[in-house]
């Protein structure tokens, strides 16, 4: 089931970004897909960073890059993204 969801989501996300490369939520979701379904962590980080640049309030993007850095053991970066998350959505990161 997860593989099927991944296979269906990637073409749709890529099409959305082809139509409008400035869709922060599409970059964010592509980051999640690359992180959890393919373990392409560097590519996931790039998507999260693009999404955050386009929409600094995209909480899914912030949460993704926060968790990615926790997983990688980069506590300084994780702390930085947690602080950004607290500023945007204190109920989620608090």
PDB file of N, CA, C and O in Angstrom:
ATOM      1  N   UNK A   1       0.796  -1.211   0.000  1.00  0.00           N
ATOM      2  CA  UNK A   1       0.000   0.000   0.000  1.00  0.00           C
ATOM      3  C   UNK A   1       0.839   1.276   0.000  1.00  0.00           C
ATOM      4  O   UNK A   1       0.580   2.152  -0.825  1.00  0.00           O
ATOM      5  N   UNK A   2       1.838   1.429   0.888  1.00  0.00           N
ATOM      6  CA  UNK A   2       2.641   2.654   0.857  1.00  0.00           C
ATOM      7  C   UNK A   2       3.348   2.857  -0.483  1.00  0.00           C
ATOM      8  O   UNK A   2       3.425   3.976  -0.988  1.00  0.00           O
ATOM      9  N   UNK A   3       3.856   1.779  -1.046  1.00  0.00           N
ATOM     10  CA  UNK A   3       4.536   1.893  -2.341  1.00  0.00           C
ATOM     11  C   UNK A   3       3.572   2.379  -3.414  1.00  0.00           C
ATOM     12  O   UNK A   3       3.941   3.178  -4.275  1.00  0.00           O
ATOM     13  N   UNK A   4       2.342   1.898  -3.358  1.00  0.00           N
ATOM     14  CA  UNK A   4       1.322   2.331  -4.323  1.00  0.00           C
ATOM     15  C   UNK A   4       1.035   3.825  -4.159  1.00  0.00           C
ATOM     16  O   UNK A   4       0.900   4.547  -5.146  1.00  0.00           O
ATOM     17  N   UNK A   5       0.945   4.277  -2.926  1.00  0.00           N
ATOM     18  CA  UNK A   5       0.707   5.700  -2.669  1.00  0.00           C
ATOM     19  C   UNK A   5       1.857   6.533  -3.212  1.00  0.00           C
ATOM     20  O   UNK A   5       1.640   7.578  -3.825  1.00  0.00           O
ATOM     21  N   UNK A   6       3.084   6.065  -2.983  1.00  0.00           N
ATOM     22  CA  UNK A   6       4.254   6.770  -3.494  1.00  0.00           C
ATOM     23  C   UNK A   6       4.211   6.838  -5.016  1.00  0.00           C
ATOM     24  O   UNK A   6       4.413   7.904  -5.598  1.00  0.00           O
ATOM     25  N   UNK A   7       3.951   5.712  -5.654  1.00  0.00           N
ATOM     26  CA  UNK A   7       3.930   5.653  -7.117  1.00  0.00           C
ATOM     27  C   UNK A   7       2.871   6.580  -7.718  1.00  0.00           C
ATOM     28  O   UNK A   7       3.062   7.124  -8.806  1.00  0.00           O
ATOM     29  N   UNK A   8       1.770   6.753  -7.014  1.00  0.00           N
ATOM     30  CA  UNK A   8       0.712   7.635  -7.507  1.00  0.00           C
ATOM     31  C   UNK A   8       1.000   9.101  -7.209  1.00  0.00           C
ATOM     32  O   UNK A   8       0.612   9.976  -7.983  1.00  0.00           O
ATOM     33  N   UNK A   9       1.672   9.377  -6.103  1.00  0.00           N
ATOM     34  CA  UNK A   9       1.876  10.767  -5.683  1.00  0.00           C
ATOM     35  C   UNK A   9       2.988  11.470  -6.460  1.00  0.00           C
ATOM     36  O   UNK A   9       2.866  12.654  -6.775  1.00  0.00           O
ATOM     37  N   UNK A  10       4.055  10.765  -6.767  1.00  0.00           N
ATOM     38  CA  UNK A  10       5.207  11.414  -7.402  1.00  0.00           C
ATOM     39  C   UNK A  10       4.865  12.064  -8.748  1.00  0.00           C
ATOM     40  O   UNK A  10       5.226  13.221  -8.962  1.00  0.00           O
ATOM     41  N   UNK A  11       4.189  11.369  -9.653  1.00  0.00           N
ATOM     42  CA  UNK A  11       3.853  12.041 -10.917  1.00  0.00           C
ATOM     43  C   UNK A  11       2.954  13.267 -10.712  1.00  0.00           C
ATOM     44  O   UNK A  11       3.086  14.264 -11.423  1.00  0.00           O
ATOM     45  N   UNK A  12       2.056  13.186  -9.753  1.00  0.00           N
ATOM     46  CA  UNK A  12       1.163  14.321  -9.495  1.00  0.00           C
ATOM     47  C   UNK A  12       1.927  15.508  -8.917  1.00  0.00           C
ATOM     48  O   UNK A  12       1.687  16.651  -9.305  1.00  0.00           O
ATOM     49  N   UNK A  13       2.841  15.242  -7.998  1.00  0.00           N
ATOM     50  CA  UNK A  13       3.655  16.320  -7.427  1.00  0.00           C
ATOM     51  C   UNK A  13       4.559  16.933  -8.488  1.00  0.00           C
ATOM     52  O   UNK A  13       4.708  18.153  -8.556  1.00  0.00           O
ATOM     53  N   UNK A  14       5.157  16.088  -9.308  1.00  0.00           N
ATOM     54  CA  UNK A  14       6.015  16.607 -10.379  1.00  0.00           C
ATOM     55  C   UNK A  14       5.225  17.440 -11.381  1.00  0.00           C
ATOM     56  O   UNK A  14       5.716  18.456 -11.873  1.00  0.00           O
ATOM     57  N   UNK A  15       4.000  17.011 -11.682  1.00  0.00           N
ATOM     58  CA  UNK A  15       3.161  17.783 -12.607  1.00  0.00           C
ATOM     59  C   UNK A  15       2.783  19.133 -11.992  1.00  0.00           C
ATOM     60  O   UNK A  15       2.808  20.163 -12.667  1.00  0.00           O
ATOM     61  N   UNK A  16       2.438  19.111 -10.718  1.00  0.00           N
ATOM     62  CA  UNK A  16       2.103  20.364 -10.033  1.00  0.00           C
ATOM     63  C   UNK A  16       3.282  21.328 -10.093  1.00  0.00           C
ATOM     64  O   UNK A  16       3.102  22.519 -10.347  1.00  0.00           O
ATOM     65  N   UNK A  17       4.489  20.816  -9.859  1.00  0.00           N
ATOM     66  CA  UNK A  17       5.674  21.687  -9.883  1.00  0.00           C
ATOM     67  C   UNK A  17       6.038  22.114 -11.293  1.00  0.00           C
ATOM     68  O   UNK A  17       6.632  23.175 -11.489  1.00  0.00           O
ATOM     69  N   UNK A  18       5.687  21.300 -12.273  1.00  0.00           N
ATOM     70  CA  UNK A  18       5.899  21.698 -13.663  1.00  0.00           C
ATOM     71  C   UNK A  18       4.985  22.873 -14.009  1.00  0.00           C
ATOM     72  O   UNK A  18       5.399  23.816 -14.683  1.00  0.00           O
ATOM     73  N   UNK A  19       3.750  22.804 -13.543  1.00  0.00           N
ATOM     74  CA  UNK A  19       2.790  23.889 -13.798  1.00  0.00           C
ATOM     75  C   UNK A  19       3.132  25.150 -13.009  1.00  0.00           C
ATOM     76  O   UNK A  19       2.966  26.265 -13.503  1.00  0.00           O
ATOM     77  N   UNK A  20       3.611  24.962 -11.778  1.00  0.00           N
ATOM     78  CA  UNK A  20       3.981  26.105 -10.940  1.00  0.00           C
ATOM     79  C   UNK A  20       5.094  25.693  -9.983  1.00  0.00           C
ATOM     80  O   UNK A  20       4.816  25.088  -8.948  1.00  0.00           O
ATOM     81  N   UNK A  21       6.342  26.005 -10.304  1.00  0.00           N
ATOM     82  CA  UNK A  21       7.464  25.604  -9.458  1.00  0.00           C
ATOM     83  C   UNK A  21       7.501  26.318  -8.111  1.00  0.00           C
ATOM     84  O   UNK A  21       8.358  26.019  -7.279  1.00  0.00           O
ATOM     85  N   UNK A  22       6.593  27.247  -7.887  1.00  0.00           N
ATOM     86  CA  UNK A  22       6.561  28.004  -6.637  1.00  0.00           C
ATOM     87  C   UNK A  22       5.525  27.485  -5.640  1.00  0.00           C
ATOM     88  O   UNK A  22       5.136  28.210  -4.725  1.00  0.00           O
ATOM     89  N   UNK A  23       5.081  26.254  -5.802  1.00  0.00           N
ATOM     90  CA  UNK A  23       4.115  25.658  -4.874  1.00  0.00           C
ATOM     91  C   UNK A  23       4.865  25.041  -3.695  1.00  0.00           C
ATOM     92  O   UNK A  23       5.388  23.931  -3.789  1.00  0.00           O
ATOM     93  N   UNK A  24       4.908  25.765  -2.606  1.00  0.00           N
ATOM     94  CA  UNK A  24       5.653  25.303  -1.434  1.00  0.00           C
ATOM     95  C   UNK A  24       5.147  23.952  -0.947  1.00  0.00           C
ATOM     96  O   UNK A  24       5.944  23.084  -0.590  1.00  0.00           O
ATOM     97  N   UNK A  25       3.828  23.765  -0.930  1.00  0.00           N
ATOM     98  CA  UNK A  25       3.274  22.514  -0.409  1.00  0.00           C
ATOM     99  C   UNK A  25       3.684  21.327  -1.271  1.00  0.00           C
ATOM    100  O   UNK A  25       3.840  20.220  -0.757  1.00  0.00           O
ATOM    101  N   UNK A  26       3.861  21.537  -2.573  1.00  0.00           N
ATOM    102  CA  UNK A  26       4.288  20.445  -3.450  1.00  0.00           C
ATOM    103  C   UNK A  26       5.746  20.071  -3.149  1.00  0.00           C
ATOM    104  O   UNK A  26       6.092  18.889  -3.125  1.00  0.00           O
ATOM    105  N   UNK A  27       6.591  21.070  -2.921  1.00  0.00           N
ATOM    106  CA  UNK A  27       7.977  20.790  -2.544  1.00  0.00           C
ATOM    107  C   UNK A  27       8.015  20.064  -1.196  1.00  0.00           C
ATOM    108  O   UNK A  27       8.773  19.112  -1.014  1.00  0.00           O
ATOM    109  N   UNK A  28       7.202  20.520  -0.272  1.00  0.00           N
ATOM    110  CA  UNK A  28       7.149  19.904   1.047  1.00  0.00           C
ATOM    111  C   UNK A  28       6.735  18.435   0.951  1.00  0.00           C
ATOM    112  O   UNK A  28       7.369  17.568   1.552  1.00  0.00           O
ATOM    113  N   UNK A  29       5.684  18.163   0.204  1.00  0.00           N
ATOM    114  CA  UNK A  29       5.203  16.787   0.068  1.00  0.00           C
ATOM    115  C   UNK A  29       6.186  15.914  -0.701  1.00  0.00           C
ATOM    116  O   UNK A  29       6.324  14.726  -0.410  1.00  0.00           O
ATOM    117  N   UNK A  30       6.857  16.489  -1.667  1.00  0.00           N
ATOM    118  CA  UNK A  30       7.881  15.739  -2.387  1.00  0.00           C
ATOM    119  C   UNK A  30       9.044  15.402  -1.446  1.00  0.00           C
ATOM    120  O   UNK A  30       9.630  14.323  -1.532  1.00  0.00           O
ATOM    121  N   UNK A  31       9.367  16.331  -0.555  1.00  0.00           N
ATOM    122  CA  UNK A  31      10.393  16.061   0.454  1.00  0.00           C
ATOM    123  C   UNK A  31      10.011  14.893   1.347  1.00  0.00           C
ATOM    124  O   UNK A  31      10.830  14.013   1.610  1.00  0.00           O
ATOM    125  N   UNK A  32       8.778  14.886   1.808  1.00  0.00           N
ATOM    126  CA  UNK A  32       8.314  13.768   2.649  1.00  0.00           C
ATOM    127  C   UNK A  32       8.384  12.445   1.892  1.00  0.00           C
ATOM    128  O   UNK A  32       8.837  11.436   2.433  1.00  0.00           O
ATOM    129  N   UNK A  33       7.934  12.455   0.645  1.00  0.00           N
ATOM    130  CA  UNK A  33       7.948  11.227  -0.155  1.00  0.00           C
ATOM    131  C   UNK A  33       9.375  10.720  -0.350  1.00  0.00           C
ATOM    132  O   UNK A  33       9.638   9.526  -0.210  1.00  0.00           O
ATOM    133  N   UNK A  34      10.286  11.621  -0.671  1.00  0.00           N
ATOM    134  CA  UNK A  34      11.680  11.207  -0.877  1.00  0.00           C
ATOM    135  C   UNK A  34      12.318  10.727   0.417  1.00  0.00           C
ATOM    136  O   UNK A  34      13.163   9.832   0.406  1.00  0.00           O
ATOM    137  N   UNK A  35      11.914  11.323   1.529  1.00  0.00           N
ATOM    138  CA  UNK A  35      12.494  10.936   2.811  1.00  0.00           C
ATOM    139  C   UNK A  35      11.992   9.562   3.246  1.00  0.00           C
ATOM    140  O   UNK A  35      12.801   8.702   3.593  1.00  0.00           O
ATOM    141  N   UNK A  36      10.695   9.336   3.236  1.00  0.00           N
ATOM    142  CA  UNK A  36      10.143   8.116   3.810  1.00  0.00           C
ATOM    143  C   UNK A  36      10.053   6.948   2.854  1.00  0.00           C
ATOM    144  O   UNK A  36      10.174   5.798   3.275  1.00  0.00           O
ATOM    145  N   UNK A  37       9.844   7.214   1.577  1.00  0.00           N
ATOM    146  CA  UNK A  37       9.659   6.111   0.636  1.00  0.00           C
ATOM    147  C   UNK A  37      10.937   5.703  -0.087  1.00  0.00           C
ATOM    148  O   UNK A  37      11.060   4.556  -0.516  1.00  0.00           O
ATOM    149  N   UNK A  38      11.892   6.625  -0.231  1.00  0.00           N
ATOM    150  CA  UNK A  38      13.104   6.321  -0.988  1.00  0.00           C
ATOM    151  C   UNK A  38      14.387   6.533  -0.184  1.00  0.00           C
ATOM    152  O   UNK A  38      15.464   6.146  -0.638  1.00  0.00           O
ATOM    153  N   UNK A  39      14.293   7.123   0.967  1.00  0.00           N
ATOM    154  CA  UNK A  39      15.458   7.438   1.807  1.00  0.00           C
ATOM    155  C   UNK A  39      16.497   8.264   1.049  1.00  0.00           C
ATOM    156  O   UNK A  39      17.701   8.113   1.257  1.00  0.00           O
ATOM    157  N   UNK A  40      16.023   9.116   0.189  1.00  0.00           N
ATOM    158  CA  UNK A  40      16.892  10.060  -0.511  1.00  0.00           C
ATOM    159  C   UNK A  40      16.919  11.329   0.337  1.00  0.00           C
ATOM    160  O   UNK A  40      16.239  12.313   0.047  1.00  0.00           O
ATOM    161  N   UNK A  41      17.715  11.272   1.376  1.00  0.00           N
ATOM    162  CA  UNK A  41      17.665  12.304   2.410  1.00  0.00           C
ATOM    163  C   UNK A  41      18.183  13.654   1.931  1.00  0.00           C
ATOM    164  O   UNK A  41      17.633  14.688   2.310  1.00  0.00           O
ATOM    165  N   UNK A  42      19.210  13.670   1.121  1.00  0.00           N
ATOM    166  CA  UNK A  42      19.724  14.938   0.600  1.00  0.00           C
ATOM    167  C   UNK A  42      18.691  15.590  -0.315  1.00  0.00           C
ATOM    168  O   UNK A  42      18.463  16.798  -0.244  1.00  0.00           O
ATOM    169  N   UNK A  43      18.069  14.783  -1.173  1.00  0.00           N
ATOM    170  CA  UNK A  43      17.025  15.315  -2.056  1.00  0.00           C
ATOM    171  C   UNK A  43      15.828  15.803  -1.248  1.00  0.00           C
ATOM    172  O   UNK A  43      15.228  16.826  -1.577  1.00  0.00           O
ATOM    173  N   UNK A  44      15.484  15.077  -0.197  1.00  0.00           N
ATOM    174  CA  UNK A  44      14.374  15.500   0.668  1.00  0.00           C
ATOM    175  C   UNK A  44      14.701  16.841   1.308  1.00  0.00           C
ATOM    176  O   UNK A  44      13.861  17.739   1.355  1.00  0.00           O
ATOM    177  N   UNK A  45      15.928  16.969   1.800  1.00  0.00           N
ATOM    178  CA  UNK A  45      16.334  18.238   2.418  1.00  0.00           C
ATOM    179  C   UNK A  45      16.227  19.391   1.423  1.00  0.00           C
ATOM    180  O   UNK A  45      15.763  20.476   1.773  1.00  0.00           O
ATOM    181  N   UNK A  46      16.652  19.156   0.191  1.00  0.00           N
ATOM    182  CA  UNK A  46      16.561  20.202  -0.837  1.00  0.00           C
ATOM    183  C   UNK A  46      15.116  20.616  -1.076  1.00  0.00           C
ATOM    184  O   UNK A  46      14.827  21.803  -1.230  1.00  0.00           O
ATOM    185  N   UNK A  47      14.212  19.651  -1.107  1.00  0.00           N
ATOM    186  CA  UNK A  47      12.793  19.974  -1.320  1.00  0.00           C
ATOM    187  C   UNK A  47      12.230  20.754  -0.127  1.00  0.00           C
ATOM    188  O   UNK A  47      11.497  21.727  -0.308  1.00  0.00           O
ATOM    189  N   UNK A  48      12.568  20.330   1.073  1.00  0.00           N
ATOM    190  CA  UNK A  48      12.096  21.053   2.261  1.00  0.00           C
ATOM    191  C   UNK A  48      12.622  22.490   2.269  1.00  0.00           C
ATOM    192  O   UNK A  48      11.885  23.421   2.592  1.00  0.00           O
ATOM    193  N   UNK A  49      13.886  22.667   1.914  1.00  0.00           N
ATOM    194  CA  UNK A  49      14.462  24.012   1.899  1.00  0.00           C
ATOM    195  C   UNK A  49      13.807  24.889   0.837  1.00  0.00           C
ATOM    196  O   UNK A  49      13.553  26.069   1.076  1.00  0.00           O
ATOM    197  N   UNK A  50      13.531  24.312  -0.346  1.00  0.00           N
ATOM    198  CA  UNK A  50      12.823  25.069  -1.387  1.00  0.00           C
ATOM    199  C   UNK A  50      11.441  25.473  -0.896  1.00  0.00           C
ATOM    200  O   UNK A  50      11.019  26.618  -1.059  1.00  0.00           O
ATOM    201  N   UNK A  51      10.749  24.524  -0.297  1.00  0.00           N
ATOM    202  CA  UNK A  51       9.410  24.813   0.214  1.00  0.00           C
ATOM    203  C   UNK A  51       9.436  25.894   1.274  1.00  0.00           C
ATOM    204  O   UNK A  51       8.588  26.786   1.277  1.00  0.00           O
ATOM    205  N   UNK A  52      10.399  25.822   2.170  1.00  0.00           N
ATOM    206  CA  UNK A  52      10.492  26.828   3.232  1.00  0.00           C
ATOM    207  C   UNK A  52      10.856  28.197   2.680  1.00  0.00           C
ATOM    208  O   UNK A  52      10.386  29.218   3.183  1.00  0.00           O
ATOM    209  N   UNK A  53      11.681  28.222   1.660  1.00  0.00           N
ATOM    210  CA  UNK A  53      12.036  29.497   1.032  1.00  0.00           C
ATOM    211  C   UNK A  53      10.799  30.140   0.409  1.00  0.00           C
ATOM    212  O   UNK A  53      10.619  31.356   0.483  1.00  0.00           O
ATOM    213  N   UNK A  54       9.950  29.319  -0.204  1.00  0.00           N
ATOM    214  CA  UNK A  54       8.743  29.826  -0.852  1.00  0.00           C
ATOM    215  C   UNK A  54       7.664  30.207   0.154  1.00  0.00           C
ATOM    216  O   UNK A  54       6.942  31.183  -0.048  1.00  0.00           O
ATOM    217  N   UNK A  55       7.554  29.446   1.226  1.00  0.00           N
ATOM    218  CA  UNK A  55       6.534  29.705   2.246  1.00  0.00           C
ATOM    219  C   UNK A  55       7.106  29.364   3.619  1.00  0.00           C
ATOM    220  O   UNK A  55       7.019  28.220   4.066  1.00  0.00           O
ATOM    221  N   UNK A  56       7.688  30.353   4.283  1.00  0.00           N
ATOM    222  CA  UNK A  56       8.297  30.112   5.593  1.00  0.00           C
ATOM    223  C   UNK A  56       7.312  29.658   6.673  1.00  0.00           C
ATOM    224  O   UNK A  56       7.730  29.251   7.757  1.00  0.00           O
ATOM    225  N   UNK A  57       6.020  29.723   6.389  1.00  0.00           N
ATOM    226  CA  UNK A  57       5.034  29.300   7.388  1.00  0.00           C
ATOM    227  C   UNK A  57       4.483  27.900   7.112  1.00  0.00           C
ATOM    228  O   UNK A  57       3.576  27.451   7.813  1.00  0.00           O
ATOM    229  N   UNK A  58       5.013  27.204   6.107  1.00  0.00           N
ATOM    230  CA  UNK A  58       4.540  25.849   5.781  1.00  0.00           C
ATOM    231  C   UNK A  58       5.014  24.898   6.879  1.00  0.00           C
ATOM    232  O   UNK A  58       6.170  24.476   6.893  1.00  0.00           O
ATOM    233  N   UNK A  59       4.117  24.573   7.785  1.00  0.00           N
ATOM    234  CA  UNK A  59       4.479  23.781   8.965  1.00  0.00           C
ATOM    235  C   UNK A  59       4.875  22.359   8.594  1.00  0.00           C
ATOM    236  O   UNK A  59       5.718  21.769   9.270  1.00  0.00           O
ATOM    237  N   UNK A  60       4.291  21.789   7.535  1.00  0.00           N
ATOM    238  CA  UNK A  60       4.682  20.446   7.118  1.00  0.00           C
ATOM    239  C   UNK A  60       6.127  20.413   6.624  1.00  0.00           C
ATOM    240  O   UNK A  60       6.843  19.431   6.820  1.00  0.00           O
ATOM    241  N   UNK A  61       6.530  21.475   5.996  1.00  0.00           N
ATOM    242  CA  UNK A  61       7.902  21.599   5.532  1.00  0.00           C
ATOM    243  C   UNK A  61       8.856  21.717   6.727  1.00  0.00           C
ATOM    244  O   UNK A  61       9.878  21.032   6.782  1.00  0.00           O
ATOM    245  N   UNK A  62       8.523  22.571   7.661  1.00  0.00           N
ATOM    246  CA  UNK A  62       9.356  22.759   8.851  1.00  0.00           C
ATOM    247  C   UNK A  62       9.430  21.464   9.644  1.00  0.00           C
ATOM    248  O   UNK A  62      10.506  21.078  10.100  1.00  0.00           O
ATOM    249  N   UNK A  63       8.318  20.803   9.811  1.00  0.00           N
ATOM    250  CA  UNK A  63       8.301  19.541  10.552  1.00  0.00           C
ATOM    251  C   UNK A  63       9.160  18.494   9.844  1.00  0.00           C
ATOM    252  O   UNK A  63       9.872  17.728  10.494  1.00  0.00           O
ATOM    253  N   UNK A  64       9.093  18.463   8.531  1.00  0.00           N
ATOM    254  CA  UNK A  64       9.884  17.503   7.773  1.00  0.00           C
ATOM    255  C   UNK A  64      11.374  17.710   7.944  1.00  0.00           C
ATOM    256  O   UNK A  64      12.109  16.757   8.203  1.00  0.00           O
ATOM    257  N   UNK A  65      11.825  18.942   7.801  1.00  0.00           N
ATOM    258  CA  UNK A  65      13.266  19.183   7.909  1.00  0.00           C
ATOM    259  C   UNK A  65      13.740  19.057   9.357  1.00  0.00           C
ATOM    260  O   UNK A  65      14.888  18.686   9.604  1.00  0.00           O
ATOM    261  N   UNK A  66      12.874  19.359  10.299  1.00  0.00           N
ATOM    262  CA  UNK A  66      13.192  19.139  11.718  1.00  0.00           C
ATOM    263  C   UNK A  66      13.425  17.643  11.978  1.00  0.00           C
ATOM    264  O   UNK A  66      14.443  17.260  12.555  1.00  0.00           O
ATOM    265  N   UNK A  67      12.478  16.809  11.549  1.00  0.00           N
ATOM    266  CA  UNK A  67      12.608  15.365  11.766  1.00  0.00           C
ATOM    267  C   UNK A  67      13.780  14.772  10.991  1.00  0.00           C
ATOM    268  O   UNK A  67      14.450  13.862  11.480  1.00  0.00           O
ATOM    269  N   UNK A  68      14.027  15.274   9.806  1.00  0.00           N
ATOM    270  CA  UNK A  68      15.154  14.809   9.013  1.00  0.00           C
ATOM    271  C   UNK A  68      16.466  15.058   9.759  1.00  0.00           C
ATOM    272  O   UNK A  68      17.329  14.182   9.817  1.00  0.00           O
ATOM    273  N   UNK A  69      16.608  16.240  10.320  1.00  0.00           N
ATOM    274  CA  UNK A  69      17.839  16.558  11.049  1.00  0.00           C
ATOM    275  C   UNK A  69      17.948  15.784  12.360  1.00  0.00           C
ATOM    276  O   UNK A  69      19.051  15.431  12.779  1.00  0.00           O
ATOM    277  N   UNK A  70      16.829  15.521  13.002  1.00  0.00           N
ATOM    278  CA  UNK A  70      16.869  14.656  14.186  1.00  0.00           C
ATOM    279  C   UNK A  70      17.366  13.269  13.803  1.00  0.00           C
ATOM    280  O   UNK A  70      18.223  12.699  14.478  1.00  0.00           O
ATOM    281  N   UNK A  71      16.827  12.737  12.725  1.00  0.00           N
ATOM    282  CA  UNK A  71      17.225  11.411  12.261  1.00  0.00           C
ATOM    283  C   UNK A  71      18.723  11.364  11.931  1.00  0.00           C
ATOM    284  O   UNK A  71      19.407  10.388  12.238  1.00  0.00           O
ATOM    285  N   UNK A  72      19.217  12.437  11.300  1.00  0.00           N
ATOM    286  CA  UNK A  72      20.628  12.481  10.921  1.00  0.00           C
ATOM    287  C   UNK A  72      21.546  12.775  12.109  1.00  0.00           C
ATOM    288  O   UNK A  72      22.769  12.695  11.991  1.00  0.00           O
ATOM    289  N   UNK A  73      20.948  13.113  13.247  1.00  0.00           N
ATOM    290  CA  UNK A  73      21.737  13.393  14.441  1.00  0.00           C
ATOM    291  C   UNK A  73      22.332  14.787  14.465  1.00  0.00           C
ATOM    292  O   UNK A  73      23.235  15.059  15.257  1.00  0.00           O
ATOM    293  N   UNK A  74      21.845  15.675  13.614  1.00  0.00           N
ATOM    294  CA  UNK A  74      22.335  17.055  13.604  1.00  0.00           C
ATOM    295  C   UNK A  74      21.456  17.885  14.544  1.00  0.00           C
ATOM    296  O   UNK A  74      20.504  18.542  14.123  1.00  0.00           O
ATOM    297  N   UNK A  75      21.807  17.832  15.820  1.00  0.00           N
ATOM    298  CA  UNK A  75      20.982  18.468  16.843  1.00  0.00           C
ATOM    299  C   UNK A  75      20.924  19.983  16.714  1.00  0.00           C
ATOM    300  O   UNK A  75      19.907  20.593  17.044  1.00  0.00           O
ATOM    301  N   UNK A  76      22.000  20.595  16.238  1.00  0.00           N
ATOM    302  CA  UNK A  76      21.990  22.050  16.071  1.00  0.00           C
ATOM    303  C   UNK A  76      20.984  22.477  15.008  1.00  0.00           C
ATOM    304  O   UNK A  76      20.215  23.416  15.216  1.00  0.00           O
ATOM    305  N   UNK A  77      20.993  21.786  13.869  1.00  0.00           N
ATOM    306  CA  UNK A  77      20.020  22.107  12.821  1.00  0.00           C
ATOM    307  C   UNK A  77      18.605  21.773  13.285  1.00  0.00           C
ATOM    308  O   UNK A  77      17.668  22.527  13.022  1.00  0.00           O
ATOM    309  N   UNK A  78      18.452  20.650  13.968  1.00  0.00           N
ATOM    310  CA  UNK A  78      17.121  20.270  14.463  1.00  0.00           C
ATOM    311  C   UNK A  78      16.594  21.337  15.417  1.00  0.00           C
ATOM    312  O   UNK A  78      15.423  21.712  15.359  1.00  0.00           O
ATOM    313  N   UNK A  79      17.465  21.819  16.287  1.00  0.00           N
ATOM    314  CA  UNK A  79      17.076  22.869  17.237  1.00  0.00           C
ATOM    315  C   UNK A  79      16.662  24.138  16.497  1.00  0.00           C
ATOM    316  O   UNK A  79      15.669  24.772  16.855  1.00  0.00           O
ATOM    317  N   UNK A  80      17.423  24.511  15.463  1.00  0.00           N
ATOM    318  CA  UNK A  80      17.100  25.684  14.648  1.00  0.00           C
ATOM    319  C   UNK A  80      15.698  25.551  14.046  1.00  0.00           C
ATOM    320  O   UNK A  80      14.902  26.488  14.100  1.00  0.00           O
ATOM    321  N   UNK A  81      15.402  24.368  13.467  1.00  0.00           N
ATOM    322  CA  UNK A  81      14.105  24.174  12.825  1.00  0.00           C
ATOM    323  C   UNK A  81      12.986  24.056  13.849  1.00  0.00           C
ATOM    324  O   UNK A  81      11.847  24.428  13.568  1.00  0.00           O
ATOM    325  N   UNK A  82      13.294  23.549  15.020  1.00  0.00           N
ATOM    326  CA  UNK A  82      12.282  23.505  16.085  1.00  0.00           C
ATOM    327  C   UNK A  82      11.896  24.921  16.489  1.00  0.00           C
ATOM    328  O   UNK A  82      10.719  25.215  16.698  1.00  0.00           O
ATOM    329  N   UNK A  83      12.886  25.791  16.598  1.00  0.00           N
ATOM    330  CA  UNK A  83      12.605  27.193  16.942  1.00  0.00           C
ATOM    331  C   UNK A  83      11.746  27.858  15.869  1.00  0.00           C
ATOM    332  O   UNK A  83      10.820  28.607  16.179  1.00  0.00           O
ATOM    333  N   UNK A  84      12.061  27.578  14.605  1.00  0.00           N
ATOM    334  CA  UNK A  84      11.224  28.120  13.526  1.00  0.00           C
ATOM    335  C   UNK A  84       9.809  27.573  13.647  1.00  0.00           C
ATOM    336  O   UNK A  84       8.836  28.305  13.466  1.00  0.00           O
ATOM    337  N   UNK A  85       9.700  26.286  13.953  1.00  0.00           N
ATOM    338  CA  UNK A  85       8.389  25.678  14.121  1.00  0.00           C
ATOM    339  C   UNK A  85       7.611  26.301  15.265  1.00  0.00           C
ATOM    340  O   UNK A  85       6.410  26.544  15.147  1.00  0.00           O
ATOM    341  N   UNK A  86       8.296  26.560  16.375  1.00  0.00           N
ATOM    342  CA  UNK A  86       7.640  27.206  17.515  1.00  0.00           C
ATOM    343  C   UNK A  86       7.114  28.588  17.148  1.00  0.00           C
ATOM    344  O   UNK A  86       6.038  28.990  17.590  1.00  0.00           O
ATOM    345  N   UNK A  87       7.875  29.306  16.345  1.00  0.00           N
ATOM    346  CA  UNK A  87       7.446  30.657  15.929  1.00  0.00           C
ATOM    347  C   UNK A  87       6.225  30.606  15.026  1.00  0.00           C
ATOM    348  O   UNK A  87       5.380  31.499  15.074  1.00  0.00           O
ATOM    349  N   UNK A  88       6.126  29.571  14.207  1.00  0.00           N
ATOM    350  CA  UNK A  88       5.024  29.458  13.247  1.00  0.00           C
ATOM    351  C   UNK A  88       3.808  28.775  13.845  1.00  0.00           C
ATOM    352  O   UNK A  88       2.677  29.215  13.638  1.00  0.00           O
ATOM    353  N   UNK A  89       4.042  27.690  14.591  1.00  0.00           N
ATOM    354  CA  UNK A  89       2.936  26.884  15.111  1.00  0.00           C
ATOM    355  C   UNK A  89       3.286  26.364  16.505  1.00  0.00           C
ATOM    356  O   UNK A  89       3.655  25.201  16.662  1.00  0.00           O
ATOM    357  N   UNK A  90       3.170  27.226  17.512  1.00  0.00           N
ATOM    358  CA  UNK A  90       3.569  26.816  18.860  1.00  0.00           C
ATOM    359  C   UNK A  90       2.783  25.620  19.397  1.00  0.00           C
ATOM    360  O   UNK A  90       3.306  24.866  20.218  1.00  0.00           O
ATOM    361  N   UNK A  91       1.553  25.433  18.956  1.00  0.00           N
ATOM    362  CA  UNK A  91       0.760  24.307  19.455  1.00  0.00           C
ATOM    363  C   UNK A  91       1.318  22.967  18.952  1.00  0.00           C
ATOM    364  O   UNK A  91       1.177  21.949  19.628  1.00  0.00           O
ATOM    365  N   UNK A  92       1.941  22.962  17.790  1.00  0.00           N
ATOM    366  CA  UNK A  92       2.481  21.733  17.232  1.00  0.00           C
ATOM    367  C   UNK A  92       3.875  21.444  17.781  1.00  0.00           C
ATOM    368  O   UNK A  92       4.198  20.294  18.079  1.00  0.00           O
ATOM    369  N   UNK A  93       4.688  22.464  17.913  1.00  0.00           N
ATOM    370  CA  UNK A  93       6.062  22.286  18.340  1.00  0.00           C
ATOM    371  C   UNK A  93       6.260  22.515  19.843  1.00  0.00           C
ATOM    372  O   UNK A  93       7.354  22.295  20.362  1.00  0.00           O
ATOM    373  N   UNK A  94       5.231  22.946  20.528  1.00  0.00           N
ATOM    374  CA  UNK A  94       5.366  23.279  21.936  1.00  0.00           C
ATOM    375  C   UNK A  94       5.311  22.115  22.877  1.00  0.00           C
ATOM    376  O   UNK A  94       5.417  22.297  24.090  1.00  0.00           O
TER     377      UNK A  94
END
